[in-house]
Amino acid sequence: MALATALGAVSLPFLAASPGSAATPSVVAMRGITPLPEVATTVGKSFWLSYGTFNVNGDPIQRRLFVTSDEAGTVSLMNRAGTVLASASLAPGAVATLDVPAGSAAPAGDGKSNSGLRVVSTVPASVYPAALVDYASSGFQALPDTSLGTSYRVLGYPQPAIGQQGLESRLLVTASVDATTVTITPKTVVGDHPAGVPFVVSLDAGQTYQFQSTLKGQDVTGTTVSATQPVAVVGGNACAQVPATYVACNPLTAQLPPTRAWGTTFVSGRFATRTKGDTYRVLADQDETQVRVGGTLVATLAAGDFYEAVLPADRATSANEAVVITTSKPALVAQYGNGRGYDGTTSDPIMTLVTPIGQHLTSYTVGAPSAVTNDVPMQPYLSLVVQTRDVGAVLLDGVAVPAAAFVTAPGTAYSVAQIKTTTGQHVLRSPHQFGVTVYEWGDADGLAFPGGSALAPIADAPAPPAPENLTSTGVATAQQQVTVPVGDQQEVHLFDGTKTVDTLTVAGQGTYTLDPTTGVITFAPVLGYAGTATPVTFRVRDAWNQQADATYTPTVTKPAAPTASPLTSRARGAQSVSVTLPTGGSLALVGDPVVAGQGTYSVNGATVTFTPLDSYDGTATPATYEVTDAYGQKASSTYTPTALPAVPAPTPLTSRARGVQSVTVTLPKGGSLALVGDPLVPGQGTYSVKDATITFTPLDSYDGTATPVTYEVTDGYGQTGTSTYTPTALPAVPAPTPLTSRARGVQSVTVALPKGGSLALVGDPLVPGQGTYSVKDATITFTPLETYAGTATPVTYEVTDGYGQKATSTYTPTALPVAPTASPLTSVGEGTQSVQLTVPKGGTSVLVDGTGKETTQVGVAQGTYLLDVATATVSFVPSPGVSGTATPVTYRVVDSFDQTADSTYTPTVVAPVAALPALPAPVVDPRATLRLPELTRTAPGAKASVRTTCSTDVAAIGSCRVRLWASVKGQRTEIGSATTIAGGGSSQVVKVRLNAVGRALAATPGGVPVTGELTLTTAAGATRTATAVGRVVMRRFTLARAAHFAHASATLSKADARYARVVSRRAGAVRVVTCTGYTDSSGGAELNQRLGRQRALALCSALDLPASVRVVIRTRGERSPEASNATAGGRERNRRATITLRY
């Protein structure tokens, strides 16, 4: 167990840490700023608390309070009558201990008691109640009276199902004021209280009401507690297993914050040493609360519901790792250490609340006292959640925590660290708010709770403060001021990097002073300083514990300095200029006064003279002169004598680029640049000039060589010269797309080329064993070998535009083989007859009904055709009394390239088929019994079979013959038979393999009802008969009929919708229905993926299935064509959705 005292100003860290954009404020009328009260935290002077009763191991429990403070004082423990039970002294750096007398816990069971305890301190302090016992310790953080509320929702853990009493899920409510009415509304059934039915309890100050479960699995989580006066609420479990099915149990306790202090963003670090993740519970207070883990939506909760998961999931080793939970509405989050049975590490369940972002503090004093279990000290740890910008700046006992100890919480501006620490007091500080959790592991034991927090009403917080950076400018020692805009219920202070202040001095620059009643910051520069001062940080805080920082940066300028202007003269021979000097000032030349090849400069008083060589004329190298005033401030400029320099001669300039482009003109010293004429060229773009740069901004639609612009260069002497600038606006780089084709023999595609562009192949055009690629103009042709069929190795092609810009893509042809063939088939026989279809390797087959729909059953006037897809067998079951040649059925074979061929099958019945009499009702006779499963889910294909059992109680079995019958349009038809020799037993399994008719009927929605007929011959030769009924269905099959769609549409036709409803009615005991959507190749791959999903969803939406049926939506987009996309008919076949049933 560890202890904490929060220090320093509380503030709200943001996921984005920018202080705002710089701004120079306008004059703001001053107004009074009312100082804010201190934000409620876990630190206080008066606390009401209570203990629950538990006794798991039978060992004596030592209930103890640990108290810590940063000030010297006294702390006392009292009962509700005010009798002092224990006292201790408080001192900085020490942890005070108060033993709670035995019998102070609330008695077991629901009810009101006088077990409330009050802690009173003379100075602000943090209080941590604990219950210490071998293998079953617990502790929590108490909240001061100033942080209590009147509205709570309880978070606990369910009563475990381990067959032991005293492990109740519970809550305790302790009143802080007399005549407090408490209303408790269970979320679920707890004890004798039904869910959603409130009940009322009246409490005086210090009285406690305990509410707990009575049955395994009951949980107080989600229960609401409302009171007419502030109350303290504790939730947890007397001894919980976490997760619920893993040993062993440990008491879980947490004092809960009022709902007004709940948050929406939570960052937590994994508990150290645990090889798997930790259990988290997220409790919602409002309906429609969305929960996201790492940005992924995992649950939408109603008020009082919770989401529980082990996070991070699927871990097998210990690691420093973050868990990020966000909610759309305020929530409460708890982190649970799992029991040792979960991952085999030294531990027992622990519970701590995760402090939401917005309730962190900037400074903590925590204590980790020595806690012992089974005579072995527990090992304490610290879990830190800091703003990533503060990594390396967080101090633990005055020493920076190494940056390497932190890992980033993905998607946030936070990082986490696991710190193994020692017992005793520890002080943690950071420039910005951060979170601390303290926990300890022992032999089958553990403790955990937050290191402290704010309890601001952030659940109803307005937008946080957003101050902007401020600047000002002043001269010399003149004071400068800015006014910080401060809103209602906000205040402002300066921040020195560790604490807030109202005065801050920067050595050698000046002093900042803040008037907190007006928001005015004054900067008083020191004499002699000029420049941009070191900025001061100011922090705006509101009443909801939200804060933001910005800076004020004053700039100090020197007083007016001496001035010096460029001087010139134009003459032959010696020439001079006079310089205006300030009073007491002086004049000097800077550098060598002799200019080789030109002449000599000299100074006399306030005059500069240039004496040129007799042979020199032109603009001489300027001389720099310097004026110094009496204050040591200097100013310099140049003196440039000239004997007429040469006229500037600029050169023609060009550029080539996409979009905006520029050129830089070489200007003579002191020269300038200007355009000659209108800078706007209609239909092309606009020229502009800045400094020595000419920029051409083309129209979005323009490419090509623009009309040149004339530019003029003027030198420092007014002489001019002109030339031209000609830009070329390049178009976008070509962006060819992957191309495909499907055909037999030679096939081609046409590439869209940009204007003036060309086409070429990249690499060898010959693909061994496949064929050859060639290019002509904008066409790529693939000539396959006569023996090749399949999707060829793609060729890379390169498009070059008229400007030499290149881009590549691929062309992938598919060489189709000769299309499959189908010939008319016939058969002649009595009764049911079948034919075998010839299906290409990798292909399939279907029947086609009179409407053109693909199916596996077709009825005609003379009987019914059935297709067993797995064996490509077509069977004809004639109707009773029919003879002669039946109406042919159309069958279709499809090869692996989706090419099809249709033909017919025409059976002839040589003699009328008599209607078989109905089988008798199922017989259960001890002399002979046939057992047929109620539902047989058989594998597809020729091995499809039904397992039956024949038995007799009166004699040994010699043999069993089982025949299976089904009705086809009223005609009783045999679908399989089998005979086994028993060898004398009284029971025998008979495995009946289905014939082609049986397999075809089983591959229909809901399968087919079957009747089994048993002929049992005893070992003595006696014959017995029995019957039984059941149903047979293929375990998994896809319906031959697909729904087809219009181009780019996901609207289901009325006929397909009716078909879907028929499938729903007949689906029977189906467990999974998968709808798969397909498209043709028009449109992009991503668009087709979405369209395929929409089609699958439309088809599945038309199904009317029970809620127990799992529905799966899949899309294949354009990846699985049923026919060629090169023809309109093929594309129409490919725009489809199918239904797959799994039983």
N, C-alpha and C positions, 0 to 999 in steps of 0.2 A: 504494500500500500504506500502511496505517496501523498504529499500535501502541497498546497499552492496558495500563494497570496498574489493577487493581481496588482501590478504597479503601473503608474504612468497613465497618460491619457488614453481613453479608448477610442477606436476609430475603425472605419470600414475599409478593408482592402478590396480593390476592384480586380476583376479578371484582366482588364486592360489598365496599364499603369501610367498612361500618359497624363501629365499634369495640365494639359490644355495648350492652346495656341497662344503665342505671344500677342499682346495688345497693349496699346497705350490708352489708358482710360480718359474719358472726357471728365469734366468737372461734375461731381456728384454732390447733390445737396446732402449735408450731414443730417443724420437722425440718430436717435438714441438706440443702442443695442442692449437688450436685456440679457445679462449673463444666464446661460443655461444651467439648470441643476445637473449634478453629477448623474451620468447614465447608470442605471441599475446594473450591478455586477454580482458576482458570487461573494464579494467582500461586504461585511456589515458588522453591526454591533449587537444585534438581537436576532435570535434564531429560534423557531419552533420545529421540533423533529420528533420522530417516533421510531421504535424498533418493532419488527415482527418477530414472532416466535418460530424457532425451528430446532429440531434435534435429530440430525440424521445419523450420526455415529454413536450417540450416547455420551459423548465427551462433554465436559463442562465448557460453556461458552463465556469468553471474556469480552463484554461489550465495552468499548473504549472510544473516547473522543480525542482526536488529534487536532490541535489548534495552532495556527501560525500567524504572525503579524510582523510588519516592518517597524512597529513602534513598541515601546515598553508600556506595559499595562497589566491588567488583571482580568482573568476570565473565570466565570462561575457557571456551574451546572445546577439547575433548580428543577423541582417538580412543578406541577401546575398550580400548586398552592403557594409557591414562592419559597419553599424551604430549600436552602442551599445544600446540595448533595456532595459537591466537590468544588474546589477552587485551585487555581494555579496562576503563576506569574508568566507574563508574556515578555519576550525580549527578542530584538532582531537577531537573526541567525540561529534561533533555537526553536524547537518544536515542543509545545506544552502538551501534556497528557492528562486526561481526566478519566478515571475509571467510573463506569456507570454501575450503580448498585444492582445486584441480582433482583429479578422480579420486576424490572422496569419495562419489559417488553409487553406489547399488547397480547392478551390471552388468545389462544387458538380459537378459530372459528369466527363467523360473522358477529359483529356487535360493537357497541360503544363501550369505551373504557376511559379511565383517567390516566392513561399511560403517556400522555404528551410530556416531552421534556423541553425545557427552555435553556438556551445558552445566552449569557449576557457578557459582553466584553466592554472594557472602558475605552478601547481603541479599535479601529477597523481591523477585522481579522477574518480568516477563512476557517471553516469548521468541517471536519471529515469524520462522521460516525463510522465505526467499524465493529464487526463481530468476528473475533479471532478464535479459531478452533482447528485442531489438526484435520487436514484434508477437506475442510468446508468453511473457509474464511470468506468474508465479503466486506464491502465498504462502499460508501457513496459520498457525494459532495452535497452538503446542506446549503440551502438558499436562505439568505437573510429575509427578515420580514419585509424590507423595502422592495424585494424582488418577487414577492408572492403575487398571485393573481386570483381571479375568481372563475376562470374558465380553463378547463384542462381536458385533454384526451389522453387516456392511459396507454402506456406501452409496457408490456411485460413479457411473459413466456409461458407456454402451456404446461399444465400439470403432466409430468411424464407418465407413461404407461409401463411402470416397472413393478407394479404390485406392492407398493409401499406407501403408507400414509405419511402425512407431514411434509408433502412435496407440493403444496398448493401454489397455483397462480394467484397473486394477491395484489391488492392496493390498500393503502392506508391514507386516510384524510385526517389532518390535525388542524383544528381551528386556531386562529391567532386572536380572535375577538369573540366576546360573549355574544350569545343569541344569534349564532350563525346558522342559517338554514342551508343545508347541502342537498342537492338533487343529483342522484346517481342513476344513469341510464345504461344498462349493460348492452354491449353490441351483440353479444351472443348469450346463450343460456349459461349462467354461472350460478352454481348452487341451486337454490330454489327460485331464483329470479329469472323470469323469461326475458328473451331478447327484446329490446326496444321498449320495455315497460319501465318508466322511471319510478323510483321510490325516494322518499324524503327522510333525512335524518337531521335532527337539531343538535348542535354542539355549542358548548361554551369554550372559552379560551383554554387550550391545553387538553381538551378532550379529543380522543382519537376514535374514528370509526374504521374497522377493518372489514374488508369485503374480499372473500376468497372462494376458490373453486372447491368442489367436493368430489368431482369425478375425473377420471383420467381423460386427458385431452382438452379439458375446459381451459379457457384462456380469458383473462380480463382485458386483453388488448382491444382497443377501440372503444372501451367504456368511456362515457363522458361524465365529468364532474363539474357541476356549476354551483357557486356559492354566493350568498348575499354579502359576504365579507371575505377578505383574502384568507386562503387556506394553503397548507403545505400538503403536497400529494406525492406519495412514494409508490412506485410500481415495480414489479419483479416477480420472483418465484422463490419459495422456501428452499427448493433444491431442484434445479432444472437440468435436464440432459440437453446438450446442444451439440449437433442437431438432435432432434427428439429421440432418434433411434440408436444413439451411441452412448455408451457408458463413459464416464460416470457423471453423477450430478454434483452441482455446487450451488449455493445460494446466489441469487442474482438480485441486486437492489440498485435503484437509481431514483433520486428525487427529481421530479419532472418539472420542466419549465412551463409556465402558462402558454396557451396557444398563441398569444400575441407575440411571443419571442421566438416562434418557429421560423425556419428559413426555407430557402429553395435551392441553395447550392452547397454541396458538402464534398470536401476533399479529405480523404483518410489514408493513412498508411497501414500496410499489413503489420500484424503483430510479429515481432521477432521470434525466431526459432521454429515457427510453425511451418511444416512442410507443405501444407495445403492452404487454401484461402481461409478467410474468416467469414462467419455468418453475419449477415446484415438484415435488419428489419427497417422498412420504410413505412411509416404510418401516415395516412392522409387524414386531414381534418375537413376537407371539402370534397364534394362530388367532382367527378371528371378531373381528378388529379393524375396527370401523366408523369410516369417515372421513367427516367432514362439513366442507363449505366454506360459511362463512356460515350455519351451521345446517342446510344441506341435505345429506342423506346422498348421497354420490357413489360410495362403494365400500365393500365388506366384504372385508377382506384376510386371507389365510392368512399364517402365520408366514413371513417372508422375502419376501413379495410387496410390491409398491409401487404407489402411485397417482401418476401423473404428469399434470400439466395446466398450461396457461398461464393464470395468474390475475393480475388479474381477466380474464375472457374478453371477447372482442369489443371491445377498446379500440383507438382509432385516434389518440389524442393522449396526450402525457405529462401526468401529474397526480400530486398527493399523495393517495394512496389506500391503504386498509388491506386486508390479506388475513387472514381469520380461519379457522384450521384447528383442529378439535378431533377427538380420537380417543377411542374407548371404552377403549383399552388403551394402555400406553406405546408411543410411536413416536419416530422420528427424522425431522426435516424439513430439507431443504436448499432454498435459493433460488438459482436459476441466472440470471445475466444472459445473454440470448440473443445469438447471433452477429449481426454487422452485416447479414448477408443476410436476417435475419428482419424487421427493421423499418427498415433503411437508416440507422441512427444510428451515430455514431462509437463503436465498441466492439469487443470480442470476448468470447466466453463467459467468465464468472466463476462461482465457486461459493462459497457461505458457508452454514454451518449456522445455522438459525433457533433462537435460544435459547428453550427452552420457558418458559412462565410457571412460576415456582417456582425458576428458576435465575438470575433477574435480580439485580443488585447495586444499591446506593444511590449509589455513587460510582465514577467511572472517570477515569483519566488516560490519554489516547490520544495517540499520535504519528502524524502524517501526514508522513513524510519525502518528500523530492522524488524521485519515480520518473519516469524519462524513457524514452520510446519514440520511435524515429525522430527523435531530437534535439528532441522536443517534450515538455515536462513534462506528466504526467498531472494531471487535476483531481480533488482529493479531495472526498468527500461523507460526511456522517454521516446515518444513518437512526435516528431515535429512536422508541421504543415506550414511552410513559409512561402512568401511571394518570391518567385524566381529572381526578381531583381535584387533581392536581399541575400541571395546565396553568397556565402563568404563573409557577410556582415553580421550574421547572427552570433551573439556572444553567449557562451555557457560558462558561468563563473569567470567572466572577464576575458575568456579566450575564444577566438573565433572558431566556430564549428567548421572543419574543412569542407570546402566546396565539393570534394569527392564523395562526401557522405550523403549527398543529396541525389535523387533522381527526379526527373521532371514528371509531373502528372499530365499525361497526354491531353492536348486540347485545352489546357488552362495556362494561366500565368503563375502556377504554383509548383513547388517541389516538396518532396517528403524525405525524411531521414529517420533511421532507427538508431538510437543512441543507447548503448549498454552503459549503465551508470553505477554509482555507489550509493549506499545509504547516507542520509544526512540532507542538509539544505543545499539547493542549487538555485542560482539566479540566472534567468534567461532574458535577453533583450534583443530587439530588432528595430531597425528604422521604421518599419511599417508593421501592421498587425499580422500576427501569426498565431497558430494554434499549437497547444501542448496537451498530450495525453500521457498519463503516468500509469504504468502497470507493472506487476511483478508476477513471476512464475515460481512455483514451488513444487515439491513432491506431491502430485495429485492435488494441487491447490493453486490459487491465483487471486489477484485483486486488480481492479482497473477503475479509473474515473478521469474526467477531464482535469487538466491542470488549472482551470479557471476559465471564466468567460464573462462577456457582457450579457445582459438580459433585457436589451432594448426591445421596444415594440416593433421589430423590423417586419413582422408579418403585414403591417399596414403602413409601411414606410412610403413616403413620397419619393420623387426622383431625388437622387443624392446631389449634394453641392457640386458645382462645376465651375470653380473660379478659373479665371484666365490669367496668364502671365501679364504683369504690369511693368511699365517702364516710365522713366522720366528723365529730363535733361535740365541741368542747371549750370550756372557759371560760378567757378571758384568756390568760396565758402558759403554761398547762399544755400539755405536749407531747401530741400525738395520734398514734396508730399504727393502721395496718391491715396485714394480712398478705395478700400476693398468693398465691393458690393456684397452685403450680407442680408440674406432673406430672413423671413419670419422663422423663429425658433432655430436660429443659427448663431454661432459665435465664431470669432477669429482670434488666433494667436500666432506669434512667430514660432518657428521650429528650428532648434540649433543642431539637429541631427540625432539627438537622443531624447529631448524633452521640449515641451512648449514653454516659451518665455514671452515677455513683453518688451525686453530690451536686449540688443545684441550688438557688440562692438567688433568691427573688423580692423585689426591692427594696421596702422598706416593708411587707412582709407576713411573711416568715419564710424558713426553710431546710428543704428536703426532703433526707432522707438515706435511702439504701437499703442494707440489709445483704444483699448478694447470696447469703450462705450460708443465710439464713433466709427471705428474701422479705419482710421487715418494712420498711415505709416509715414513717419518722418525720417529722412536721412540727412544727417548733419556731417558734411565732409570735413576732414581735418585740413588745416592750412597747408598749402603746397601740393595737395593731391589733385590730380586730374586723370581722367580715364573712365573706363566702364568698371564700376565697382563690382566686387564679388556679390552675386545675387543673394538675397535673403529669402528663405522659404517661409511662406505663411500657410497656415492650415485652417480651413473652414470646416467646422463640425456642426452637425444638427442634433436635434433631440432624439433621433432614431439611431444614434451611434454610427452615422454615416459621416465620412470625412473625405476631403480631397485637398491636395497640395498644389500650390502654384508659386511662382517666384516674382519678386519685385527687383528690377535691375535699374538703378540710377546711373546716369552717365554725367560726369563732372567735366566741364570744359574750362580751359584757362581763360584768364581775362584777355582783352584785346591785345594781340601781339603786334610787334612792328610789321609793316607790310613792305613788300618789294614787288615791283612789277617788271615784266620783261621790257627791256629797252632795246631800241634799234636805232641804227643810223644808216644812211645810204649816201656815200660820198667816196671821192678818191682822195688818197693821201691820208694824213692823220685826221682823226675825227673823235669827238668826245660827246659824252652825255653827263647830265647832272642827276644825282640821286637825292631824293628827299629823305633826310635823316631825322629820327625823333630827337627830342632834346636830350643831350648827353649821349647820343648814340655815336657809333663809329662805323666806318666802311672798310671792307677788306676784300681782296680777291681770294677765291678758293682754287687752289691748284697752281700749276706752273703758268706764269704769265706769258711765256714764250711759246708760240704755236709754230712749229717748224714748217717752213715753206709758206707761211702766211704773214706773220708779223708779231708784235709785242703789245700786251696790255699793261697799263700802269694806273695807279691811283694817286690822286692829290686832293686831300680834303674830301669833298663830296663829289669829285669828278673822276670818271673813268675814261681813259684815253686809249684808243687803238691806233698804233702806228704800223701800217702795213709795209711789206716789202715793196720796192718800186715795181717789181714784175708781177705782183699778185692782184687779181681782181676776182670777185665772186663773194659768196656768203661765207664769212670766216667762221671758224669754230667758235661757238659762243664762249664767252668767259662767264663763270659763275661769280656773282658778287654776293656778299653776306652783310646784312644790317643787324647789329646787335643793340638792343635797348638797355636801359639802365638796370633791368631786372634779369638780365641774362637771357631773355627770350630772343630768339634769332629768327630772321627771315632772309630768304635768299631768292635770287632770280637770275636772269641772264641778260647779258648785253651782247647783241648780235649785230655787228657791223656787216655791211654787204656792199659788194661791187657788182650787183646784178647777177644772181645765180642763174643756172640753166633752167629752162622751162621743163616742168614735169612731162614724162613720156610713158604713160601707162600702156600695158599690153592687153590684147584680147584674152578673155578668160572663158573657160567652159567647165561644165560639170555634168555627171550622169548619176541619177539616183531615183529611187521610188519615193514619192511624196515630197515633202519640203526639203530643199537643198540650198546650200550656201557656198560662197567663195569669199576669201579674204583678200582684200586689195592691199598691196604694199604702198603705204602712204609715206611721203617725206615727213621729216620731223616738223611737227606743228601743222601738218596738212589736214585736209578734210575731204570727205567723199559725198557726192550727191548724184542723183539720177537726172538724166536729161529727158524730158518728155513725160507722157502719161505712164504711170507704173502699172496700170491695168491693161492687160491684153485680152480682149473679148474672146471667149471660147477656150482660153488657155490657162490663165492664172494671173497672179499679181506679184510684182517686184516690190521689195522694201529694203531700206538701208538702216543699219545701226552701227555706229562707230566705223570700223573698217570692213564691215561685212555686208555683202549684198545677198539677200535671200529671195528665192523664187518659191512661191506657194502655188502649186498647180491646182486646177479644179479636179475633183474626185474622178471625173469622167475623162480627163485628158491624159494622153501619153503621146510622146513624140518630141521632136526638137522645136523648142519654143522660138517665137520671134525674139531676136536679140534685143537687149536694152543697152542704151548708151549711158556710160557713167563718166563723171567728170571728177578729176583730182585737182584740188587747189592746194598749192604749197603755202608755207607760212608767210610768203611774201606776196600772195595774191596772184601768182602766175598759175595758169590752168593748162590741163591737157586732158583729152578724152580717149576712150576706147569702148569696147563692147563686152558684154557678158552673155553667153549663149548656153542655157541649160537644156538638158534632155531629160524629160520625165519618163522614167521607165514604168511599164505596166507591172501588175502583180506577176510573180513567178508562176509559170504554168503549174496547174495542179491536176494532172491526169489521175483517173480513178481505175481501180482494178476492173478488167474486162473479162467476160466469159462467153463461151458459146457451146452449144451442144448440137451435133449433127453427125450424119454418116458421111464419110469421105471428106473431101476438101471443104474447109470452112474458114470464114473471115470475119473480122470486126473492123469498124471504121473508127479512127481516133479523132476526136475534136481537136484541131490544131489552132493555135492563136494566129492572128494575122501575120503573114510572113514567116510562119513557123515551119519546122521540118520534123520528120519522124525517123528514128533509127532504132535497131535492136542492140541490146547490150549483151555481149557474150556470144557463144557458139550457137548458131541457129539450128544445128543438127542435134537432135536428141536420140542417141542410139536406142534402137528397139522400139521407137515411138513414131518419129517423123521429123519433118523439117519446117521451120518457120521462115517466112520471107516478108519483105516490106515493099510496097509500091505506093508512092504518094502518101495518102493518109490511111492506107489499109494494111493490116497485118493478116497474113494468110498462114494457116497450118495445114500441111499436106501429110496425113498420117500414112504409115505403112499399111499395106492391104491387110496384114495380119494383126494389126493393133486395134484394140478397143479399150477404152478407159479414159480417166482424167489425166491428161498429159502433164509432164513437168512444166510449170509456168515459165514463160519467157519474160524477161525484163525489157521494157521498151522505154525510150528516152525521147521527150518532147523538148525541142529548142525553139524559143520564140525569136522574133525578128531582132531582138536586142542581145541575143546570145545567152539568155537565161535558160537554165535547164531544169528538168524535173523528171522523175521516173515513176513507173508503176508496172503492173504485171498484166499479162493476158494468159488465161487458163482455159484452153479448149477441152472439151470432152468428146472423144471419138466414139460414137455409138456403134454397136455391132448391128448385124442384120436383125431386124425386128423379129420377135418370136412369131411362130405360126400356130394356128389352131385349126383342126379339121373336124368336120361333123362326125359325131360319135353316135352309135346305135347299140341297142341291146334287145334281146328277145328272151322272154322267160315268163315264169309264173310268179305272181306275187312281187315282193320287193326285189329289185335288181340294181346293180351298181356298175359304174365304169371308172377307170383310173384316168385322170387327166395327166397330160405330159406338161410339166412345169419346168421352165429353164432353171438352171442352177442359181440359187440365191433369189429366186422369184417366188410368186405366190399366185393364188387363184381366188375368184369370186364368182357368184352367180349374178345375173342382171335381170331385174324384174321388168314387168311391162312398162313401168314409168321411167326406166333407165337407171334406177337406183341400184347400187351394188348391195348384195345381201348374201346370206347363207341359206335362206329358205325361200322357195317360190311355189306358190300354190296354183294349180291349173284345174280345169274341170275334172280331169281324170284322176288327180291325186296330188301328191306333194313331192317336190324335189328338195333334197337336203345335201349340203356340202360340208364334208369334214375337211376343214382347211389344212389341218396338220398333215393329212395323208393325201390331199388333193383327190378325194374320192367323192363322186356324185352318186347319190342313191335316189331311186324313185320308189315311193310308197303309193301303190294304186289305191284308189277308193274302192270300197266293197262293190262288187258287181260289175267292175269296169273290165273291158277287154278291148284289144285293138291297139292302134298306134296313138300314143298320148301326144298332146300339144308339146312341141319341143321347148326346151329351156335354153336360154343363151348363157354360155359360160365365157369367162374372160381369164386369160393367163397374162401375168405381168412379169417382165424380167427385172434383173437387178438395176437396170438403167431406166426403169419406169416406162418401158415401151410395152404396149399391150397388143393382144390379138384376141378377137372374139370368134366363137363358132357356136354350134348347137349340139345338144344331146337329145336323141329321140328314142325313147324306149317303146317296145311293143309288148303288150300283155297278151299271151296266147290264149288264156282262158280266164273267164271272170273269176275274180277273187271273192270268195264268200266271206261275209263279215264274221269274224270270230266272236264267239259268245264272251260276255264279260266274265272276268275271273270272279270267283266267289270272294266275299268279304274276308279280310285277314283272319286267319285261324290260329289260335293258340291252343295246341293240343299236346298234352304231356307225351303222347305217343310219337309225335313228330312236330318240331317247332322250327320255323325259319325266322332268323333275326336279320333284319335289314336296317342299316343306319337311317335315322330320320333325315339326315342330309349328308351326302357323300360329296366332298370336294376332291375331284379327281384331277390328276395331272393331264396336260394336253398330250395329243399324239396317239400313236398306235397302241401304246401301253396303258391307255386309260382303262381303269377297272373299278369294280365295286366289290368291297369285302363283305361277304355274308357268312352267316353261321347256321349250320343245321345241327339239330340235337334231338335226342329222345331220352326219355326217362325209363323206358320199359324194356329196352333190348339193346344189344350191341349193333352199331352201324356197320353195314356192309359197304354201301356207296350212297352218295348224295348227288343229285342232278338238280341244278338251279337254272331256271330260265327267267330272264328279265324282260318285261313287256312295257311298252309305252303306247300312248294313243296319238296317232297322227291323223288329224281331221276326222276323229271318230273311229279310225281303223286301228284295232289292236295290232301292234307291230312288235316283233321280237327284236330287242336291241342288244342281246348277248346271252350266252349260255355257257355252263361249265359243269363238268362231272368230276368228282374226286372219289377215290377208293379209301375208305376210312380205316380199315384194318382192325375193327372190333371196338373202338371207343364209343363213348356216348355223345360226343360233340365233335364237330369237324368244321374248320374254316374252308369256305369255298370262295375263291377269288374269281369273279366273273369279269372277263375282259369285254369291253364294249365293242360292238361292230361299228361300221361307218355311220349307220343311222343313229346309233346311240351317241357317238361322239359329236355328231352334228347337232342333235337335240340338246346335249349337255352344254354346248357353247352358245346358248341363248339366254337372255336375261331371266334370272330366277331358276334356270335349269329346267328339268323335265320331271314330272311325277312318274314313278316307276312302280310296277307290281312285280314282286318276286314269286315264282311258282316252284315249289320244292317237291321233288319225288325222292323219297328216302327208302332205300331197300335195306332191311335189317340183315344181320349176318345169317339169320335163319331163312331168309328169302321172302319175308313178308314185306309188303309195300305200304308206305304211309305217304300222305300228301299234306302240304300246308302252304299257306300264302302269307305274304307280308307286303307292306307298302313303304315307300320312302321317296326321296328326291335325289337326283344326281345333277351336279353342275360342275363345269370346268373351273379349276381354281383361279385361272386368270385368262381373259381373252378380250380382244378388241373387236367391237362391232364392225361388220363389213360396211354398213351404211354410214357415210360421213355427211355432216352438214356442210353445204357449200354457200359461199358468200359472194356478193357483188364486189367489183373492184374497189379497193381501199375502204371497204365497209366491214363493220362487225355486227350488223343487224341480222338477226336470225329470221329466216323465212317462216311463214305460218305453218307450212307443211313440216319443216324440221322441228318447229316448236311442238307440234302435235306428236311427232315421232318421239321427241324427248319425254313427253308426258306418258306415252305408252311404255317406254323403257322404264320410267319411274314406277309405274303400276306393277310391272312384271319383275322388277329387280329382286324382290324377295329379300333374302338374308345377306345381301351384298354388304361388305365391310368398307371397301375403298372404291371410290369412283374417280377416275382420272380423265380430265378433259384436256386434249392437246390441240393447240391451234397452229395452223400453217399458213403461209402466204406464197404468192408468186414472187418473182425476182424484181418486180418494179418497186422503186423506192429504195432507200438505204437500208443497210443491215440493222441498224439501231431502231429505225422506224418499224421495220418488219417484225422485230422482236416484240415491240409493244403491241402491234396490230395482232400478231398471233396470240398474245396473252388475252387481248380484248375478245377475240373470237372464242377462245376456250372458255372465258368467263361467261360470255353470252350463252353458250351451249349448256354449261353446267347450271347457270341461273335458271334455265327453263326446266331443269329437273326438279321434281317435287319429292325430295328424299327425307327420311326421318333424320332427326338431329344426331342420331348415333352414327350415321354414315360419315366417314371422313371423305371430304372432297378435296382433290388436288388439282390445281391449275398449272398447266405447263405450256410452254411455247417453244416451237422449233423454228419459228420465223420462216426464212426461205431455205433453210438448210436441208430439208428432206422433201424435195419435190416428188410428186406422184407421176408427173408427166413433164414433157419438155416445156420450158418457159419461152421457147422460140415461137410458139403458135398460140393463138387466142384460145383454142380449145384446151391446150395443155395448161395454160395459166388459169383457166376456169377450174380445171380439176385440182389444181394446187391450192386454190383459195378455199380451205376446208378446215373442219375441226372434227376430231374423233372422240369416241367414248370407249374407255377401257374399264372393265369391271373386274374386281378382285374379291373372291369369296373366302 
